[in-house]
Amino acid sequence: MRSALLTHVAILGGVKGRLRSATAGAASAAVWALQEPLDQRLLGCDYSDVAVLGKGVTRGQRWREAGFAVHALNGALFGLAFHEARSRLPIGKRKLALSMALAEHLALYPLCYVIDRYHPARGEPGVPPLLKNPRAFAQATWRHALFGAALGRLA
């Protein structure tokens, strides 16, 4: 009986840990999205992840809400991946979250080729050419660093 109780407690603890990490990921993605207007002004580049996601999902007036929701979902999924990595790697949570976020940025940025070529809203506000745009790369680097720092703090 005691063994079953300990197993149940461990499972609940794992669920709570995953929920916390997913929530932290979604909140960190929200921080990223909410600060986009600031880095757009500072770097003089119109690039918006919320626009890329939202205008890729819908061409209607609600693209901003759709983009924010997809971005938050992506953050939650990243938070779950972070949770699993954290349970397996002997690295501090803040360093791990920042490293994972920047690694994702470097691994996925080349996919901007697909956005530049095939995105239905390419060239519209928020979706400028990205792959060969150093300002967009700087924005993406800053955003991933901010996301990683927030995730490491909140998780």
PyMOL commands that set and color helices and strands:
alter all, ss='L'
color gray80, all
select helices_A, chain A and resi 2-43+49-57+63-88+93-118+134-154
alter helices_A, ss='H'
color red, helices_A
deselect
rebuild
show_as cartoon
